[in-house]
Amino acid sequence: MTTTTPGGYLDTTDDLLEANAAMRTAVLARKKRLVSDADDDDHPVMADPEDESEDTADPLHERLAPHKSSRRFLELLDEMQQLHASKSRDYGSEEDPLANIRHGAELVDIEPWRGCMVRIADKVQRLRTYCRTGRLVHEGVRDTLMDLAAYSLLAIVLHEETQDAATATDER
């Protein structure tokens, strides 16, 4: 039997251990009711051969795991990071990975982020063509969408730089 202090706290270490064991038993029983036929091979803790705890699925973490669409989105962001690094080597310079965008904008006397907007408009036009005809000759839909996403992010970076430069000028 557990004893408690007037404030409701357990008196001894033995009482605490007994209460902890009862709580663990209740939690494990509840997990068994919530999850049936769980596959332990997919759970990092349960797949651990040295883990001697009772193997039950963890419904809380399963609910918090990202949806497969979110996982795919994050994979595409990783791919976009690699694509940016690769294209920066091809189109940029060692000093400035966005040199091509800046130089193109400079040629027509617009801000670099606006130059990105022109490139975005080109990609949208490609997609409009695809929607109308169902085909593209050179670059596929996926590549066009990846470029569109990349140019959108680059436009944000360049717009922020423009805003930062304007703020720095105003502060002088």
C-alpha positions as CSV (number, residue, x, y, z in Angstrom):
1,M,0.0,0.0,0.0
2,T,1.3,3.4,-0.8
3,T,1.4,6.2,1.7
4,T,1.3,9.9,0.9
5,T,2.2,13.0,2.8
6,P,-0.4,15.5,3.6
7,G,0.5,17.3,0.3
8,G,-0.2,14.1,-1.6
9,Y,3.4,13.2,-2.3
10,L,4.7,9.7,-1.9
11,D,6.7,9.1,1.3
12,T,9.4,6.7,0.4
13,T,11.5,5.5,-2.6
14,D,9.7,2.2,-2.4
15,D,6.3,3.9,-2.6
16,L,7.5,5.9,-5.6
17,L,8.9,2.7,-7.4
18,E,5.6,0.9,-6.7
19,A,3.6,3.8,-8.1
20,N,5.9,4.1,-11.1
21,A,5.5,0.3,-11.8
22,A,1.7,0.6,-11.6
23,M,1.7,3.5,-13.9
24,R,4.0,1.7,-16.4
25,T,1.7,-1.3,-16.3
26,A,-1.4,0.9,-17.0
27,V,0.3,2.7,-19.8
28,L,1.4,-0.5,-21.5
29,A,-2.1,-2.0,-21.1
30,R,-3.6,1.1,-22.7
31,K,-1.1,1.0,-25.6
32,K,-1.9,-2.6,-26.3
33,R,-5.6,-1.7,-26.5
34,L,-4.8,1.3,-28.8
35,V,-2.5,-0.5,-31.2
36,S,-3.0,-4.0,-32.5
37,D,-0.5,-6.0,-34.6
38,A,2.1,-3.3,-34.6
39,D,5.2,-4.0,-36.8
40,D,8.2,-3.6,-34.5
41,D,10.7,-3.6,-37.3
42,D,9.7,0.0,-38.3
43,H,10.0,1.4,-34.8
44,P,13.6,2.4,-33.9
45,V,13.3,1.6,-30.2
46,M,11.4,-1.6,-30.7
47,A,13.8,-2.9,-33.4
48,D,16.7,-2.6,-30.9
49,P,17.6,-6.2,-30.0
50,E,19.1,-5.0,-26.7
51,D,15.9,-3.3,-25.6
52,E,14.3,-5.6,-23.0
53,S,11.2,-3.6,-22.6
54,E,7.9,-5.0,-23.7
55,D,7.5,-4.2,-27.4
56,T,4.4,-2.2,-28.0
57,A,3.8,0.4,-30.7
58,D,4.0,4.1,-29.8
59,P,0.7,5.6,-31.0
60,L,1.7,9.1,-29.9
61,H,4.8,9.2,-32.1
62,E,3.0,7.5,-34.9
63,R,0.5,10.3,-34.8
64,L,3.3,12.9,-34.8
65,A,5.2,11.4,-37.6
66,P,5.1,13.5,-40.8
67,H,2.6,12.5,-43.4
68,K,4.1,10.8,-46.5
69,S,3.3,13.9,-48.5
70,S,5.2,16.1,-46.0
71,R,8.1,13.7,-46.1
72,R,8.1,13.9,-49.9
73,F,8.0,17.7,-49.7
74,L,11.1,17.7,-47.4
75,E,12.9,15.3,-49.8
76,L,12.2,17.7,-52.6
77,L,13.6,20.6,-50.6
78,D,16.8,18.5,-50.1
79,E,16.9,17.9,-53.9
80,M,16.4,21.6,-54.5
81,Q,19.4,22.3,-52.2
82,Q,21.5,20.0,-54.3
83,L,20.2,21.5,-57.5
84,H,20.9,25.0,-56.3
85,A,24.5,24.1,-55.4
86,S,25.0,22.5,-58.8
87,K,23.5,25.3,-60.8
88,S,25.4,27.9,-58.8
89,R,28.6,26.3,-59.9
90,D,27.4,26.4,-63.6
91,Y,25.8,29.8,-63.7
92,G,27.2,31.8,-60.7
93,S,30.7,32.7,-59.8
94,E,32.9,31.7,-56.9
95,E,32.2,35.1,-55.2
96,D,28.5,35.1,-55.9
97,P,26.3,32.1,-56.7
98,L,23.6,34.4,-58.0
99,A,25.9,36.4,-60.3
100,N,24.0,35.3,-63.5
101,I,20.7,36.7,-62.1
102,R,22.3,39.9,-60.9
103,H,24.1,40.5,-64.2
104,G,21.0,39.7,-66.3
105,A,19.0,42.2,-64.2
106,E,21.8,44.8,-64.5
107,L,21.7,44.5,-68.3
108,V,18.1,45.7,-68.4
109,D,18.4,48.0,-65.4
110,I,16.1,46.3,-63.0
111,E,16.5,44.9,-59.4
112,P,17.8,41.3,-59.4
113,W,14.6,40.0,-57.6
114,R,12.6,41.5,-60.5
115,G,14.9,39.5,-62.9
116,C,13.8,36.4,-61.0
117,M,10.2,37.4,-61.6
118,V,10.9,37.5,-65.4
119,R,12.3,33.9,-65.2
120,I,9.3,32.9,-63.1
121,A,7.0,34.3,-65.7
122,D,8.8,32.2,-68.4
123,K,8.3,29.0,-66.3
124,V,4.6,29.8,-65.8
125,Q,4.3,30.3,-69.5
126,R,5.9,26.8,-70.1
127,L,3.3,25.3,-67.8
128,R,0.5,27.1,-69.5
129,T,1.7,25.7,-72.8
130,Y,1.7,22.2,-71.2
131,C,-1.8,22.7,-69.8
132,R,-3.0,23.7,-73.3
133,T,-1.1,21.1,-75.4
134,G,-0.3,18.3,-73.0
135,R,3.4,18.3,-74.0
136,L,6.7,20.1,-73.7
137,V,9.5,19.8,-76.2
138,H,12.7,20.4,-74.1
139,E,12.2,20.6,-70.4
140,G,9.6,18.4,-68.6
141,V,6.9,19.5,-66.2
142,R,8.8,18.3,-63.1
143,D,11.9,20.2,-64.1
144,T,9.9,23.3,-64.8
145,L,8.1,23.1,-61.5
146,M,11.4,22.6,-59.6
147,D,12.9,25.7,-61.4
148,L,9.7,27.7,-60.6
149,A,10.1,26.8,-56.9
150,A,13.8,27.6,-57.0
151,Y,13.3,31.0,-58.7
152,S,10.6,31.8,-56.2
153,L,13.0,31.2,-53.3
154,L,15.8,33.1,-55.1
155,A,13.4,36.0,-55.6
156,I,12.8,36.1,-51.8
157,V,16.5,36.1,-51.1
158,L,17.2,38.9,-53.6
159,H,14.2,40.9,-52.5
160,E,15.4,40.7,-48.9
161,E,18.8,41.9,-50.0
162,T,17.2,44.8,-51.8
163,Q,15.2,45.7,-48.7
164,D,18.2,45.4,-46.5
165,A,20.2,47.6,-48.8
166,A,17.4,50.2,-48.8
167,T,17.2,50.1,-45.0
168,A,21.0,50.5,-44.7
169,T,20.8,53.5,-47.1
170,D,18.0,55.1,-45.1
171,E,19.9,54.7,-41.9
172,R,22.8,56.7,-43.2
